[in-house]
């Protein structure tokens, strides 16, 4: 016996998880697939949220490859759409080098070739944090508020 049409509801999962090689190519591929996923979810190319997410994924993936690389281990990108925001998580397997958390990122000196990535992330996201991971590793989690997404979810649910 099948459920009546009113009782059947489709579940839509708004999450994307993929592992990538800890190489520059892996970091570029993570950014490209993230942008394709955002487009699939209806976050338009060129919108503020899309552009901010592109910066965050690029910086966090580059950091995972540059500072979090453990030979033979991948890094993981996870995107999800909890109500009202876009959550970006990048996980690597190096635990002994934790980056500074929110408010702990100092300014880079003008001629420094490195040290701007997390400052840029901090500038473009609404919230972020560094989480220890077990087994050893860390996750940098960043969120970008999507008020328009919240209104779409409310229309679908209401």
PESUL-V952396 format. One line per field, one symbol per residue. ss: DSSP state (a for helix, b for strand, c for the rest). phi: phi as a letter, one per 20 degrees, with the letter a starting at -180 (. if undefined). A space follows every 10 residues. Layout:
BEGIN
ss: ???
phi: ???
END
This chain:
BEGIN
ss: cccccccccc ccccbbbbbb cccaaaaaaa aaaaaaaaaa cccccccaaa aaaaaaaaaa aaaaaacccc ccccbbbbbb ccccbbbbbb bbcccccccc cccccccccc ccccccaaaa aaaaccbbbb bbbcccbbbb bbbbbcaaaa aaaaaaac
phi: .effgfeece ededbccbec fecgfffffg fffffffgff enefgnfgff fffgffffff fffffeddfc gndedcdcdb cfgnbdddcc dcdeefdeff egndeefefg efecodgfff ggfddebabd dfccfgqbcd dcccfcfffg fffffffe
END
